[in-house]
Amino acid sequence: MSEKTARKVTYSLPGDLLSEMETAVREGAAPSYSAFVAQAVREQLHRQHEQRLKEAFAAAAKDPLFLEDVEETMRAFGESDRELDGTTEE
């Protein structure tokens, strides 16, 4: 999100967490407290997105219809793959 579209919000943080953030910003971890918080939120959202993908892949790996579709796709492209790696029989 660009600074032009940023909105001001208010949150409460534990004092010790705020002190650590202030130290991190002073040491150059981010140009401002807002930038530091935005980056932390982005990272957490990214982790949550990755976790949802991991769970979806785990569920798909147990889905017989999905696995059947994968096998069918692998068979359909098998000949093309062999042509690309030079292992086709003439």
Sequence and secondary structure as in RCSB ss.txt:
>XXXX:A:sequence
MSEKTARKVTYSLPGDLLSEMETAVREGAAPSYSAFVAQAVREQLHRQHEQRLKEAFAAAAKDPLFLEDVEETMR
AFGESDRELDGTTEE
>XXXX:A:secstr
  GGG         HHHHHHHHHHHHTTSSSSHHHHHHHHHHHHHHHHHHHHHHHHHHHHTT HHHHHHHHHHHH
HHHHHHHHHHT    
